[in-house]
């Protein structure tokens, strides 16, 4: 489902892939986020995604022009997951609402792994 806005000059339609790509790039800027994760449900294997396939770790649902975002992330070892999640939620909410003009209703964060970074 796509996000739509009615303006005095016509309709604006934003594809989910655009929102996911922008939200993913904002998330990657957050402290403690190593990357997005792709989960293979059949094998229960978690894979760190490269930057060009970042949208596979994000799911977007549009509900009455309100966004619900699901992030599957891998966090850095030794950081507070709560602090990383709070930072991710506030950054993504602010920047996505500014970028799209749509309201972020909810952000769900699924921590799929922990990585040690050098």
N, C-alpha and C positions, 0 to 999 in steps of 0.2 A: 504494500500500500504506500502511496506517495503522499508527502506533505503538500498541502495546497493552501494558498492564501488568495482571497479575493480582494482586489484593489479597485480604486475608481477607474483605472485604465484597463483592467482585465484580470485574468487569473495567472498566478505563478504556481508552477508545479515543480517540486524538488524531489528528485529520485533518491531512494533509500541509499544507493551506492555512494552518492555524493555526500550525504550526511555521515555515512559510516567512514568514508575516507577522511573527512575533516575531523571527526571525533577521534579516529585512530591516530592521526598526526598530533592532535592536542594531547592525547593520552601518552604518547611516546615522549613528550616533553616533560612529563611529570616525574618528579624525583622518586626513585625506587621501582619504576616500571622498566623491566628488561625488554619486554616485548609482548605481543599478542600470541595466544595459543590456539592451535587447531586441535580439536579433540576428535579422535577416531573412536566413535562409540562402540563399534564392533570389536576392536582390539583393546579399547580403553588406553590408547597410547596418546600422550600429549606431545605436540610438536611445536617448537618455537618457529613462528612465521617470520619470513624476511619482510623488509619494509615494503616491498612492492605488492605483497599479498596480505597486507595488514587488515583488510576489511573482512577476511574470513574469520577473524577472532571477535567480530562485533556483529551483534544482531540488532536490527532496528524494527520497532513496531510503532505504527502511527495510529493513534486512537483519538478521534475527534480533534485532529491537528495538535495533539499532545504527543510528545515522543517518549517512548520507553526504550532505553538502551541497555543491552546486555554486553558486558565486556568479559572476555576470557583472557586473563593476563598471567604473565609470569613475573614475579617480583624478585628483587635483589635480596640476597641472603643478608640477614642481620638488621634489616629495617623493620620498623613497626608497620605491620599490615594495616592496622587501623589508621595510622597517619597517612600512609600511601593512599588508602581508599578515600579518606576525607579530602585529600588534595586532588585526587582524580575526579571525584564527584563535583567539587566546587569549580575546578578549572573547566571541565567539560561542560557543565551546566551553563556557566557564564558565556563561554566562547561559542558554543553551539546555538544558544538562544540569540546571541548577537549576530551570528553568521546567517541563521535561517529565518529569524523572526518567529519561530515556533517555540512553544513552551516545552521544556523538558519536565515530564511528569515524574519519571523515576529512572534511576540508574542502578542496575544490578551488577555486582562485581563477583566474578567467579575466579578465585585464585587457583590456577591449575598447576603451578609449580614454583619452585624457588631455584635461582641460579646464583652462583658465585661469580661476581664480575671482578676483573683485575683493575 
